[in-house]
Amino acid sequence: MARFELLDGDFGTALGLAAPIGETLFAMGLRFASGRDGETDLVSAHMYFNLADQMGADEASTHRQDVAAMMTKAEIGRALRLAREWLARN
């Protein structure tokens, strides 16, 4: 799972433009949900969509619900714990 160090409210760049943190976290959720960089990881996708939703990304809640529908309760619990740990670190 990728880990980011956040020094300010914006991180991640594309074409030299800073992306708001919520949108960057949302993009990470999409990446894990689609398996773009390897195998699909629904736990990480849920975690990033959850964080993106908390940071104001508009579509994150809907995507989180879609991913959760494919997960077990244990997987959802793990994703929620990872999101809390991520927030504590960052």
C-alpha positions in Angstrom: 0.0 0.0 0.0 1.3 3.5 -0.8 2.0 5.9 2.0 2.1 9.6 1.6 3.7 12.2 3.8 1.5 15.3 3.9 3.2 18.6 4.6 0.4 20.9 3.5 -3.2 20.8 2.2 -2.1 20.0 -1.4 0.0 17.2 -2.7 0.5 15.3 -5.9 1.1 17.0 -9.1 0.0 16.4 -12.7 1.3 18.6 -15.4 2.8 20.9 -12.8 -0.6 21.6 -11.1 -1.2 20.9 -7.4 -4.1 18.6 -6.8 -6.3 19.1 -3.7 -5.7 16.3 -1.2 -9.2 14.9 -1.4 -9.0 14.5 -5.2 -5.5 12.9 -4.9 -6.8 10.4 -2.3 -9.8 9.7 -4.6 -7.5 9.0 -7.5 -5.6 6.5 -5.3 -8.9 4.8 -4.5 -9.7 4.5 -8.2 -6.2 3.1 -8.8 -6.6 0.3 -6.1 -10.2 -0.4 -7.1 -9.3 -0.9 -10.7 -6.1 -2.8 -10.2 -4.4 -0.4 -12.5 -1.0 -1.0 -11.0 -1.4 -4.7 -10.2 -4.1 -6.7 -8.4 -7.3 -5.1 -7.3 -7.1 -4.2 -3.6 -10.6 -3.4 -2.2 -9.4 -2.8 1.3 -7.0 -0.1 0.2 -9.6 1.3 -2.3 -12.1 1.6 0.5 -9.6 3.2 2.8 -8.6 5.9 0.2 -12.3 6.5 -0.8 -13.1 7.0 2.9 -10.2 9.4 3.4 -11.1 11.3 0.2 -14.7 11.6 1.3 -13.5 13.1 4.6 -11.4 15.6 2.6 -14.3 16.7 0.5 -14.0 14.7 -2.7 -17.5 14.7 -4.3 -17.8 11.2 -5.7 -15.8 9.3 -3.0 -18.7 8.3 -0.8 -20.5 6.6 -3.8 -17.4 4.7 -4.8 -16.7 3.7 -1.2 -20.2 2.2 -1.0 -19.8 0.4 -4.3 -16.5 -1.1 -3.1 -18.0 -2.0 0.3 -20.7 -4.0 -1.4 -18.0 -6.4 -2.7 -16.2 -6.7 0.7 -16.7 -8.8 3.8 -17.3 -7.2 7.1 -13.8 -8.1 8.2 -12.3 -6.4 5.2 -14.4 -3.3 5.8 -13.3 -3.2 9.4 -9.7 -3.5 8.3 -10.1 -0.6 5.8 -11.6 1.6 8.5 -8.7 0.8 10.9 -6.2 1.6 8.2 -8.0 4.9 7.5 -7.8 5.9 11.2 -4.1 4.9 11.3 -3.5 7.0 8.2 -5.1 10.0 9.7 -3.1 9.6 12.9 0.1 9.5 10.9 -0.7 12.4 8.6 
